[in-house]
């Protein structure tokens, strides 16, 4: 039953829209615990305290659900196109966040594959998208989906870097795939592309300097030394992914819910800065951007305003110097100082 079921499972996953599906064991990533403890010891996680919680699960997925015998790791494309720089008066939103929240889209698709598997072979299973303490990227490498590149993200020889990862843990004993090996070689394009030098060494990232962390996870004011390096990136950063030469094999997303909304392709900073809380929630309903809240988002927009060099945006910053959110008011004062020279 094993090989036949595995073949049909992969076909079913592809029929549901996944680009690839591979299988490994929950215990196939013994190095994760040591790497995680080292990452935390260096303080590279910044204010992401949740990474330090449940280390026994995050560092050893076999303990997350001891009954699980197999992990199905699936890849879903979300990009494939060129990353075009936005003009200075506009913001840049990470490719993955320009439409629907991938957590919702991906989990629904995973559940459909999971239901099919139960109907075909029984057993028990659990579905995970990155909100649970599951080391998806190491599991993805163990399953042969790709390898963790020098930027620590998963890279595939067939798909490049623009894909999400989901996983299905199951009590079924499925045939496994061959672990992928590293194909980065001497290339360091991703490391050199980082605007904030967030990589202290290849395969190591200091989140405290990462623009994705600073614009999404970090709640307070960003260190003034780093603010100019954010440029006009107002939610996330794609620079290290975009620099990877393996993206020549990337394919475009088929799921229309990942296709960029027109209003999030180089959105005008002036319009975004004027959003009040209700307008922010309405504009980003169903978007991953909504979860960071209006204050953090407008803070990012004001950093971009300050970096724009456009004196025409001075009134935009002036209107927010007394904002009720301290982090917004602080960013507005900083932007004015930059624009006034």
C-alpha positions as CSV (number, residue, x, y, z in Angstrom):
1,X,0.0,0.0,0.0
2,X,2.8,2.4,0.9
3,X,4.3,3.3,-2.4
4,X,1.0,3.3,-4.3
5,X,-0.6,5.5,-1.6
6,X,2.4,7.9,-1.7
7,X,2.2,8.2,-5.5
8,X,-1.5,9.0,-5.3
9,X,-1.0,11.4,-2.4
10,X,1.5,13.4,-4.4
11,X,-0.9,13.5,-7.4
12,X,-3.7,14.6,-5.2
13,X,-1.6,17.4,-3.7
14,X,-0.7,18.6,-7.2
15,X,-4.4,18.5,-8.2
16,X,-5.1,20.7,-5.2
17,X,-2.6,23.2,-6.5
18,X,0.6,22.4,-4.5
19,X,3.8,22.6,-6.5
20,X,5.4,19.7,-4.6
21,X,4.9,17.2,-1.8
22,X,7.6,15.2,-0.1
23,X,7.7,13.0,3.0
24,X,10.2,12.6,5.9
25,X,10.1,11.4,9.5
26,X,9.4,13.7,12.5
27,X,12.8,12.7,13.9
28,X,14.8,13.4,10.8
29,X,16.0,16.8,12.0
30,X,18.2,16.1,15.0
31,X,20.4,19.2,14.4
32,X,17.5,21.7,14.9
33,X,17.6,21.8,18.7
34,X,21.3,22.8,18.8
35,X,20.8,25.4,16.1
36,X,17.8,26.8,17.9
37,X,19.5,27.0,21.3
38,X,22.5,28.8,19.7
39,X,20.2,31.3,17.9
40,X,18.4,32.1,21.1
41,X,21.7,32.3,23.1
42,X,23.0,35.0,20.7
43,X,19.7,37.0,21.2
44,X,19.1,36.8,17.4
45,X,15.4,36.3,18.0
46,X,15.0,39.9,19.3
47,X,11.6,40.4,20.9
48,X,10.1,37.2,19.4
49,X,9.7,35.6,22.8
50,X,7.5,32.9,21.3
51,X,10.6,31.4,19.7
52,X,12.0,30.7,23.2
53,X,8.8,29.1,24.3
54,X,8.1,25.4,23.8
55,X,11.7,24.9,22.7
56,X,11.3,21.2,23.2
57,X,8.6,21.1,20.5
58,X,10.2,23.6,18.1
59,X,13.6,21.9,18.4
60,X,12.3,18.3,18.2
61,X,9.1,17.9,16.1
62,X,9.0,14.2,17.2
63,X,7.8,15.4,20.6
64,X,5.1,17.6,19.2
65,X,2.9,14.6,18.5
66,X,4.7,11.4,19.5
67,X,2.3,9.2,17.6
68,X,3.1,10.7,14.2
69,X,5.2,8.5,11.9
70,X,5.4,10.7,8.8
71,X,5.5,14.3,7.9
72,X,4.2,15.4,4.5
73,X,5.8,18.7,3.6
74,X,4.1,20.7,0.8
75,X,5.2,23.7,-1.2
76,X,2.8,26.3,-2.6
77,X,4.0,28.9,-5.1
78,X,3.2,32.6,-4.4
79,X,5.6,34.5,-6.7
80,X,7.5,33.9,-9.8
81,X,7.7,37.4,-11.3
82,X,10.3,40.1,-11.2
83,X,10.6,42.3,-8.1
84,X,10.2,45.8,-9.3
85,X,11.5,48.7,-7.1
86,X,8.8,51.2,-6.2
87,X,9.5,55.0,-6.6
88,X,10.6,56.9,-3.6
89,X,7.2,58.4,-2.9
90,X,5.6,55.0,-2.8
91,X,5.9,52.0,-0.5
92,X,7.2,48.5,-1.1
93,X,5.2,45.6,0.3
94,X,6.7,42.1,0.4
95,X,5.4,39.9,-2.5
96,X,3.7,37.4,-0.3
97,X,1.6,40.1,1.4
98,X,0.1,41.8,-1.6
99,X,-3.2,40.0,-1.4
100,X,-4.9,37.4,0.8
101,X,-3.4,36.0,4.0
102,X,-1.6,32.8,3.0
103,X,-2.3,31.2,6.4
104,X,-6.0,31.0,5.5
105,X,-5.5,30.0,1.9
106,X,-2.8,27.4,2.6
107,X,-4.6,25.8,5.5
108,X,-7.8,25.2,3.6
109,X,-5.8,23.5,0.8
110,X,-3.9,21.4,3.3
111,X,-7.1,20.3,5.0
112,X,-8.5,19.1,1.6
113,X,-5.4,17.0,1.0
114,X,-5.7,15.7,4.6
115,X,-9.4,14.7,4.2
116,X,-8.5,12.8,1.0
117,X,-5.8,11.0,2.9
118,X,-8.1,9.9,5.7
119,X,-10.7,8.7,3.2
120,X,-8.1,6.7,1.3
121,X,-6.0,5.2,4.1
122,X,-7.5,6.2,7.5
123,X,-5.1,7.0,10.3
124,X,-4.9,10.2,12.3
125,X,-3.3,13.5,11.2
126,X,-2.7,17.1,12.1
127,X,-2.3,20.1,9.7
128,X,0.2,22.9,10.4
129,X,0.9,26.2,8.8
130,X,3.7,28.3,10.4
131,X,1.6,29.4,13.4
132,X,2.6,26.2,15.3
133,X,6.0,25.4,16.8
134,X,7.0,23.3,13.8
135,X,10.5,23.7,12.1
136,X,9.1,23.7,8.6
137,X,12.3,24.6,6.8
138,X,14.5,21.9,8.3
139,X,11.7,19.4,7.7
140,X,11.4,20.6,4.1
141,X,15.1,19.9,3.6
142,X,14.8,16.5,5.3
143,X,11.9,15.6,2.9
144,X,13.9,16.7,-0.1
145,X,11.7,19.8,-0.9
146,X,14.7,22.1,-0.9
147,X,17.6,23.2,1.2
148,X,18.1,26.0,3.7
149,X,20.2,28.5,1.8
150,X,22.7,31.0,3.3
151,X,19.8,33.3,3.9
152,X,18.2,30.5,6.0
153,X,15.1,30.3,3.8
154,X,14.3,27.2,1.8
155,X,15.5,27.0,-1.8
156,X,14.4,24.5,-4.4
157,X,16.2,23.6,-7.6
158,X,12.8,23.3,-9.3
159,X,10.9,26.2,-7.6
160,X,13.4,28.8,-6.6
161,X,12.5,30.6,-3.3
162,X,9.0,31.9,-3.8
163,X,6.9,29.3,-2.1
164,X,5.1,28.7,1.2
165,X,5.5,25.6,3.3
166,X,2.8,23.6,4.9
167,X,2.9,20.3,6.7
168,X,0.7,17.3,7.5
169,X,1.7,15.1,10.4
170,X,0.2,11.6,10.2
171,X,0.3,8.3,12.0
172,X,0.5,6.6,8.7
173,X,3.9,5.1,7.8
174,X,4.6,6.6,4.4
175,X,7.7,6.0,2.2
176,X,10.1,8.9,2.7
177,X,12.0,11.0,0.2
178,X,15.8,11.6,0.0
179,X,17.1,14.6,2.0
180,X,18.1,17.5,-0.2
181,X,21.8,18.6,-0.1
182,X,23.1,22.2,-0.1
183,X,23.5,23.7,-3.6
184,X,24.6,27.2,-2.6
185,X,28.2,26.6,-3.3
186,X,30.4,29.7,-3.1
187,X,27.5,32.1,-4.0
188,X,26.7,34.8,-1.5
189,X,24.3,36.9,-3.5
190,X,21.6,36.8,-0.8
191,X,24.1,37.9,1.9
192,X,25.4,40.8,-0.1
193,X,21.9,41.9,-1.0
194,X,20.8,42.5,2.6
195,X,20.4,46.3,3.2
196,X,21.0,46.0,6.9
197,X,23.7,43.3,7.0
198,X,21.4,41.0,9.0
199,X,23.6,37.9,8.3
200,X,26.4,37.6,10.8
201,X,27.6,34.6,8.9
202,X,26.2,32.3,6.1
203,X,23.3,30.3,7.3
204,X,22.8,32.6,10.4
205,X,20.4,35.5,10.6
206,X,20.1,38.2,13.3
207,X,16.5,39.1,13.3
208,X,17.2,42.3,15.1
209,X,18.6,43.7,11.9
210,X,16.3,42.0,9.5
211,X,13.8,44.3,7.7
212,X,11.1,41.7,7.7
213,X,11.4,41.4,11.5
214,X,11.7,45.2,12.0
215,X,8.6,46.1,10.0
216,X,6.4,43.2,11.1
217,X,7.4,41.6,14.4
218,X,9.1,44.5,16.2
219,X,6.5,46.6,18.1
220,X,8.4,49.7,19.3
221,X,10.5,52.3,17.5
222,X,13.1,51.0,15.2
223,X,16.7,51.8,16.1
224,X,17.6,55.2,14.5
225,X,20.7,53.7,13.0
226,X,18.6,51.2,11.0
227,X,15.7,53.5,9.9
228,X,17.5,54.9,6.8
229,X,18.3,51.3,5.7
230,X,14.6,50.4,5.5
231,X,14.3,52.6,2.5
232,X,10.6,52.5,1.4
233,X,10.0,48.9,2.6
234,X,6.8,49.2,4.6
235,X,6.0,45.5,5.2
236,X,8.6,42.8,4.9
237,X,11.5,42.6,2.6
238,X,12.3,40.4,-0.4
239,X,15.9,41.4,-1.2
240,X,17.7,38.2,-0.1
241,X,15.1,36.0,-1.8
242,X,15.1,38.0,-5.0
243,X,18.9,37.9,-5.2
244,X,19.0,34.1,-5.3
245,X,20.1,32.8,-8.8
246,X,18.0,29.6,-8.3
247,X,14.9,31.8,-8.9
248,X,15.5,31.4,-12.6
249,X,13.5,28.2,-12.2
250,X,10.7,29.9,-10.2
251,X,7.2,29.5,-11.6
252,X,4.4,32.0,-11.3
253,X,1.6,31.4,-8.7
254,X,-1.5,29.8,-10.1
255,X,-3.6,30.8,-7.1
256,X,-5.3,34.1,-7.9
257,X,-5.5,35.0,-4.2
258,X,-1.7,35.4,-4.2
259,X,-1.8,37.7,-7.2
260,X,-1.0,41.3,-6.2
261,X,-3.8,43.7,-5.6
262,X,-3.3,46.8,-7.8
263,X,-3.5,49.1,-4.7
264,X,-0.6,47.3,-3.1
265,X,1.8,47.6,-6.0
266,X,3.8,50.7,-5.2
267,X,1.1,52.3,-3.0
268,X,1.5,56.1,-2.4
269,X,2.9,56.8,1.0
270,X,0.7,59.9,1.5
271,X,-2.4,57.8,1.2
272,X,-1.2,55.1,3.6
273,X,-0.1,57.5,6.2
274,X,-3.5,59.1,6.4
275,X,-5.3,55.9,7.3
276,X,-7.1,55.9,10.7
277,X,-7.7,52.7,12.5
278,X,-11.1,51.9,10.9
279,X,-9.8,52.7,7.4
280,X,-6.7,50.5,8.0
281,X,-8.8,47.6,9.1
282,X,-11.1,48.0,6.1
283,X,-8.3,48.3,3.6
284,X,-6.4,45.3,4.9
285,X,-9.3,43.0,5.8
286,X,-8.2,39.5,4.8
287,X,-4.6,40.6,4.4
288,X,-1.6,39.5,6.5
289,X,-0.8,43.2,7.0
290,X,-3.9,43.6,9.2
291,X,-2.3,41.7,12.1
292,X,0.4,44.3,12.8
293,X,-2.2,47.0,13.4
294,X,-2.5,50.6,12.2
295,X,0.2,52.0,14.6
296,X,3.0,49.7,13.5
297,X,2.1,50.0,9.9
298,X,1.9,53.8,9.8
299,X,5.2,53.9,11.7
300,X,6.7,52.0,8.8
301,X,5.1,54.3,6.3
302,X,6.6,57.3,8.1
303,X,10.1,55.8,8.0
304,X,9.6,55.5,4.3
305,X,8.4,59.1,4.1
306,X,11.6,60.2,5.9
307,X,13.7,58.2,3.5
308,X,11.9,59.5,0.4
309,X,13.8,62.8,0.1
310,X,10.5,64.3,-1.1
311,X,9.7,67.7,0.6
312,X,6.2,67.4,-0.8
313,X,5.6,64.8,2.0
314,X,6.4,67.2,4.8
315,X,2.7,67.9,5.4
316,X,2.0,64.2,5.7
317,X,4.5,63.9,8.6
318,X,3.4,67.1,10.2
319,X,-0.1,65.8,10.5
320,X,1.0,62.9,12.6
321,X,3.5,64.5,15.1
322,X,0.8,64.5,17.8
323,X,-0.7,61.1,16.9
324,X,-2.2,59.2,19.8
325,X,0.1,56.2,19.1
326,X,3.6,57.1,20.5
327,X,5.4,55.0,17.9
328,X,3.6,56.9,15.1
329,X,4.4,60.3,16.7
330,X,8.0,59.4,17.1
331,X,8.3,58.3,13.5
332,X,6.6,61.5,12.3
333,X,9.1,63.6,14.2
334,X,12.0,61.6,12.7
335,X,10.6,61.9,9.2
336,X,10.3,65.6,9.5
337,X,13.9,65.9,10.7
338,X,15.0,63.9,7.6
339,X,12.9,65.8,5.1
340,X,13.9,69.2,6.5
341,X,17.5,68.3,6.2
